[in-house]
Amino acid sequence: MKLKRTQLINIGIILLLALYFFTPLGFHAKVYLNRLISHNPVAVPERTQQILEDYDFKLVNSEGKAVNLADYKGEVIFINFWATWCPPCVAEMPDLQLLFNAYGEKVTFLFIARDKKEKVSDFLRKKNYNLPVYFESGFTPKTLYTAALPTTFIIDKKGSIILAETGSADWNAESVHELLDGLLK
């Protein structure tokens, strides 16, 4: 039986889709695609900014030390919810590392992994990232709760959520540096 040209094209499309959705090659393709389509994050308009009133958010760092978001009240805080199995999360990690390198001493960074500690440790080691990673050990404040990954919040010294971004973004963009510089003044 000889296959028609349209049947061959359909089989090829099905194979490509199977590779994209069900193999590690597809994961890397999704990461690359997310890097291509990432955008510059934009601050929330002042009239729609929410205030973080509940700072009681218990976390554990990668060494097992307990911390609470309340410990950082009054500081500029950068919170990123992510996971190693999330292609957009992995796509934005190089930019997040560059941003952390530039502002790690001035801004409180909380990279909150929704993943297993072993997977996170292996991922960070393989990629040579030195980001401060935390894991949730209590309830997430309602204002910060999200099921979508990645989601990032930037909170100013007064507790206003200046930026709330879901999806892959270019975190090392000049606009982000300008935003953080303005918040640190």
Secondary structure as GFF3:
##gff-version 3
##sequence-region A 1 185
A	DSSP	alpha_helix	5	22	.	.	.	ID=ss1
A	DSSP	alpha_helix	24	37	.	.	.	ID=ss2
A	DSSP	three_ten_helix	46	48	.	.	.	ID=ss3
A	DSSP	beta_strand	58	61	.	.	.	ID=ss4
A	DSSP	beta_strand	66	68	.	.	.	ID=ss5
A	DSSP	three_ten_helix	69	72	.	.	.	ID=ss6
A	DSSP	beta_strand	77	82	.	.	.	ID=ss7
A	DSSP	alpha_helix	87	103	.	.	.	ID=ss8
A	DSSP	beta_strand	108	113	.	.	.	ID=ss9
A	DSSP	alpha_helix	117	127	.	.	.	ID=ss10
A	DSSP	beta_strand	133	136	.	.	.	ID=ss11
A	DSSP	beta_strand	151	155	.	.	.	ID=ss12
A	DSSP	beta_strand	161	166	.	.	.	ID=ss13
A	DSSP	alpha_helix	174	184	.	.	.	ID=ss14
###
